[in-house]
């Protein structure tokens, strides 16, 4: 069975809505053969990433950057996963009140260093949350893992 790891930092109601929609999409009954594992960024480690077949990342945009929690996740897993996760499929969702450009760029910089492969463009949400788009992101990433 393929494993989708959702790594998130969810400090706000908007991020909680996005996380719930992503999980709902990824666990849709039409998607089979995929185990969805959800971990908070501060409790996710290299073993979780090494056991995953794809990673879905979620972060708020904080002062033009990803959250400190997601940065800590990357700091923790970077070297232990560097050589063993080359080509790992990943996707990203980001929420901000008015701009998410810096947060997206910071995640893309690190995933480029890890040599992970983006399988979807980032879901960039400013202002009110679009649950449909988040659901679709979760479903599409999980569906790619179906065997």
N, C-alpha and C positions, 0 to 999 in steps of 0.2 A: 504494500500500500504506500502510495506517495504521501509525503508530509509537507503541508504548508504551514510555515511559522509566521504568525502575525506578531510583530514586535511594535509596541505602542507606548506612547506617553499620553495619558488622558487626564489632564488636570481641569478640564472645563466641560460644561454641558455640551458645547458644540463638538468637542473631541469625542465625548461619550456617544453622541448620536452617530458620528462617523464610524466609530469602532463597531457599534451594534449593527449598523447597516452593512459594513464590510463583512463581519462575521455571518450575518444572515445570508449574504450573497454567496460566500465561500462554502456554507453548509447547506445550500439549497438541495432538496431531495433529488433533483435531477443530476447532481454531481456525485459520481460514485468513485470509489477507490482512492479517495483523498481524505487523509486525517488532518484536521485543522487544529493546530496547537496555538494558543494565545498566551503571550508572556508580556508583562510590563517591562519596559526597557531597563529599569533598574534591577530587575531580577533575572534577566535573560543573559545567558553566558555562551561561551564558545561551544560547549557540548550541545546546546539547543540548536545552534546554527549548523554545526557539523551533521546533525541528525536530520536536518531539513532538506527538502528537494527544491524549495523556493521560499523566499522571504517577502513578506508584505510589511512595509514600514509605515508607521503613523506618527506624526509630530505636529505640534503647534509651531507657528512661526513666532519666535521670541526675539524681539529687537533685531530683526533682520537675520536671524540664524535659526537653526534647528533647536529644539529644547536641549537643555543641559543633560537631561536623562538619556535622550537618544545619543548625544555625543558621548556620554559615559559608556553606553552600550558599545558603540564603535571602538572606543579606546580599549575596552575589555576584550573584544573579540578580534581586533585587527590582526595582530601577529599570529595568534593561535590558528586563525582561519585563512590567513593570506594565501597559502599555497594549495590548501585542500578545497577551496570553494571557488576557484577560478571558473567563470562562466555561470555561476549560480544565478538563476532567474530571480528578479526582484521587481517590486512595484512600490510606489510611494503615494501616500495621501498627506496633505498639509492643510491646516486651517489657520487663517490669520484674520484680523479685523480689517486690514486694508491692503496688505502686500505680503506675499509669500516668496518673492523672488530669491531673497538671500537664503532662506531656509532650504528651498529646493536646490539651489546651487551648492550649498554646503553638503547636503546629502549626496548629490551627484559627484562631487569631488571625491568624497571618501569611497563611494561605491566604484568609481573609476579606478582608484588605487587598489581596491580589492579585486578588480577585474570581474565584477558582477555584471550581468546583462539585464538591462531594463526591458521588461516584456510589455509594458504599457507606458504611455506618457504619464507623468505625475498628475494626480488629481489635485488641483489647486483650488481651494475653496476660500473665498473671502466673504465675510458677512454670513448670512443665513446658510445653513447646511442643506445640501441637496442629497437626501437619502437615496434617491434613485441612482445617482452617479456613483455613490459609494457602494451600493449594493452591486452594481454592475462591475465595479473594479474587483471586489471580492470574488464574484462569480467567475469573471473572466480569467483571473489568475489561477483559481482552483481548477477550472475546466481545462486549462493547459496541462495540468498534472494528471488528468484522468488517463487511466491505463486501459 
